[in-house]
């Protein structure tokens, strides 16, 4: 048996539970309602969505001999 320090022998096996994270408070904020989102910068735009692939209206007919 290899020589290990005593504190390593008594450490528990790592668990699958996440560690606790402490968050610092950021202070108070004010939330305001606006009927529409603000306009973005004029030189930036969001790319258009790619069109969906075509979907057939009915099943293809099968050939019967």
N, C-alpha and C positions, 0 to 999 in steps of 0.2 A: 504494500500500500504506500503510495507516494505521500510525502510530508506536505500537509496543507496547513495554513494558519487556521486557528480555531474559529474565527469569525466567518470564514468561507463555508465551513462544514454545517453551520446552523442556518444559513440563508435559505429562505423558502424558494421553491421552484417558481420561475416566472409564470404569471397567470395570463389569461387572455383578456382580462378586464383592463380597460383604458385607465391611465393615470389621471388623477384629479388635476385640473388646470385652474389656476387662479387668474381671474381677469381684474384688471385695475378699473375703477370707475372713471368714466370720461366726463362726467359732469352733467348738467342739464341741457336739454335741447328743446327747440320749439318746432312742432309739426304744424304745417299749414296746408289747407285744402285749396287746390287750384282746379278749375273745371277742365283744363287741358294741360298737357305737359309743356314745359318751356321749349322754345325753338332751339335746335342745336346749332353748332357753328356752321356757317355757310359753306365751308370747304370740305365738309365731311357728310357722307351719305351712307345709308345702310344698303347693302347689296340686295337686289330683288330675289325673291324666292325662286327656286328652280321649279319648273312645272312638274306636276305629278305624272307618272307614266300612264299611258292610255289603258282604260279598263274596258274589256269587251262587253257589249250589251247582252250577249247570250253565249251559251256554250257552242263551240264549233261542232258542225254537223259531222257525224261519223259515216264512213262509207259502209254500206251493207251489201254483201255479194248475193 
